[in-house]
Amino acid sequence: MGRGPNTMTARFRVLLTDRAWPDCDIERDILSRVDAEIIEAPDGNESTLVELARDVDAIATCWANVTGDVIRAANGCQVVSRFGIGLDNIDVETASALGIPITYVPDYCVPEVSDHALALLLGLARKVAFYHQATKVGRYNLQAGPPMHRLAGRVLGLVGFGRIAQALRPKALALGLKVVAYSPSGNDYGTSCEMVSLEDLLALSDFISLHAPLSDQTSKMFGAAQFEAMQPTAYLVNTSRGGLIDHEALLDALQSGKLAGAALDVFDPEPPDLSQPLYCDERVIVTPHAGFLSAESLVELRTRTATQIAQALQGERPEQVVNPHVYDNRH
């Protein structure tokens, strides 16, 4: 809870578990306006976070796991804020049970991730990464690798149809791709996108792009059975969460010719062991969880996250609350 007015420290303390940028100047500037100071964790280990959380008023996290033990240790915590969209690294259930709101920024990098997914798709379709890697080591061979096909008329299957998938669809359509999508709800959100079953999507698609959240239900949803059901000429793109894919099954599918290639921006764990055969396979494009990244998206993410923390510390309702019922229960 907040410090008293007669102490020498700031009124509020905010635990920053980790960050993917070089400083926290933006966050510090915004939070200082409500007399809050930032306490940076030296590492993201649970034991470290539990110890530091005992005397904080808010927790801000990028990729570190904010477990139930961390949240329970922060008995004066007024808000847990995610620098990002997904919530699989936060124990939402425990926070909600304790009446702690959780904030996130669900729409900050939609242009960047949809662009990145399309870039990976094009890299696979036109063998850009394959040719680049080969020519850099002196292999100049037009006929190397799998055959290429004209993009127009091919089918892109979107698994999950949230903001990013919806933003990717018109970009793909502009290239002449046919787009189908699968989501458990079957909701096309007024886009007129053809919604299909997962089974039909696997059979139809020349490219599959993953845009589903990670949960108990979606963990390793792409495994041996799904790769078996895909076309052997198909490609898989993942800019969502690494845990959606069984990576051993993906390697088996590539090695047995059941899949033409894959492009991965997310992994489980992160960072991955890049010496593993999957990441060394020349048919696999690997980028370091860079899909969200742009100068503009980072400023927006950091500003909106810090602002939501400041709002919560002042007793206001933040812009984007994951569990709004915690506010309803206060009345």
PyMOL commands that set and color helices and strands:
alter all, ss='L'
color gray80, all
select helices_A, chain A and resi 25-32+46-53+68-73+92-97+110-125+128-136+163-174+198-204+224-229+242-244+247-255+277-280+295-313+325-328
alter helices_A, ss='H'
color red, helices_A
select strands_A, chain A and resi 12-16+36-40+58-61+79-82+102-103+155-159+178-182+194-195+207-210+235-238+261-264+284-286
alter strands_A, ss='S'
color yellow, strands_A
deselect
rebuild
show_as cartoon
